[in-house]
């Protein structure tokens, strides 16, 4: 049941024109390039895709255009559907389901920090009101963290099939992974912190929600294949070491979406356009730091 989620899912950036319109031609070109490089899944309108800065109608329109296209290329699709109003979450999930998505990534409330019972109620509601599978998103940097006890309860919900852990704490991710192995129905955990991907996979993560795969899809796919398919952890470690400068940058640089869009334009020629406010463009010093610390130009040629 979780095989379709055992992939690297680039948290795909959203190409946007100066007038705020979506550049669908660029988005499709980028998605196809990643899939041709070996990527098996795409994350649409996750945080890197600026879902927080678009309306519900824009979200639906982008999903209706991009999900069928990505699915036609043979890749799985997870759509970011987090919203503060739970009714809005369900509305976006149902639109994504009808467009062909495989799952929705959903945070707990990210303005009001809920307690554990409220987190359970949040996911119970969307489980009961949408037919789309759910990726529970644990990210205590932006909302309340989900405890291991609560996660075990969430594993009993019919539509909870996967978890993205972005706690940046390997012990928390390990608890989720080991408990998933004991769950009554198939559940898988995906690494949501780029620089923890090696210990996460070695512990039992089935995949990776990745900023890095936007710009290094082939190397990201090769890492996944080494760890999941070939079970060659030494080979995986060597690939991880190559990826490390980039995964370190995407997690620690404070403007990761802008950084990824800049690299896609500067290094690969994708016309990604602008970011939506409140994100502003990069200055020349930030651009220099991104290229120097990530070594992306060298890696892209390798």
Buried (B, 14 or more C-beta within 10 A) or exposed (E): EBEBBBBBBBBBBBBBEEEEEBBBEBBBBBBBBBBEBBBBBBBBBBBBBBBBBBEEEBBBBBBBBBBEBBBEBEBBBBBBBBBEEBEBBBBBBBBBBBBBBBBBBBBBBBEEBBEBEEBBEBBBBBBEBBEBBBBBBBBBEBBBBBBEEBBBBBBEBEBBBBBBBBBBBBEBBBBBBEBBEEBEEBBBBBBBBBBBBBBBBBBBBBBBBBBBBBBBBBBBBBBBBBBBEEEEBEBBBEBBEBBBBBBBBBBEBEBBBBBBBBBBBBBBEBBBBBBBEEBEEBEEEBBEBBBEBBBBEEBBEE
